[in-house]
């Protein structure tokens, strides 16, 4: 499942291939599960604006009748029909242009595109969501990650749900393999649910240590559960929480409220620092796990054979929480 670094990588792909450009064409798959609260065709129309402005529709129809008698669209000597230049310019401008993409934003595991006009598309990558992009010269980028590989050799990739073709020729596809992904349209995603209900983002607005400590100690459940709570810490999932606690040398099932005063001073600060380090490094490498430090738990938690090489007596897992991993020797 994509976590903050993977979603940030997708945002950067959108930033490189979409931001600053106008959408020329949008294609959609009729999937009313992935498109939530907005019909796929409505999403397409919003992104391309390929309809005539109602105020000039009559003018458009009249011009079509006149063009029946014209050969060069503006002047015909045989039938002596002329369309004034100012009228022709008005006809050319009566089409609403495609959406201009101003920015690609993210908070936690949600990302959205800011357009020149509202509403804006809000995307949640769910369990297997990703983006792939190709430029006119054939250069491709894929925001993929462990357990969710995208085959972009053929285009568009399998399982795509919408494509945006920009005026400069860039082609971007949103892929939803298991269909737990969601595409919505909102007037202001930052001020609407689910984004407004999220806690702090460890990459863009990390809590000060004092506030982080107060919030963590106010919780009665395991420390890992606190990190997974999106209303507290947005974007953290199982692998990040395990990595952060491994780096901080703290068992994931340790109750947050049970830390002693001495532990609070040392261990909470270690968690706070590890959270910033893990998120920062993973985003710096754009979620390319092959570039993660070799001593990270990440490289062992996904593969039992790799874990056995690391030694089973050092790799712990919880029966109560099958997605908990830790080092028993630490």
Secondary structure, 3 states (H helix, E strand, C coil): CCCHHHHHHHHHHHHHHCCCCEEEEEEECCCCCCECCCCHHHHHHHHHCCCECHHHHHHHHHHHHHHCCCCCCCEECCCCEECCHHHHHHHHCCECCCCEEEEEEEECCEEEEEECCCCEEEEECCCCCEEEEECCCCCEEECCECCECCCCCCCCCCCEEEEEEECCCCEEEEECCCCCCEEEEECCHHHCCCHHHCCEECCCCCCCHHHHHHHHHCCCCEHHHHHHCCCCEECCCHHHHHHHHHHHCCCCCCEHHHCCHHHHHHHHHHHHHHHHHHHHHHHHCCCCHHHCCCCCCHHHHCCHHHHHHHCCCCEEECCCCCCCEEECCC
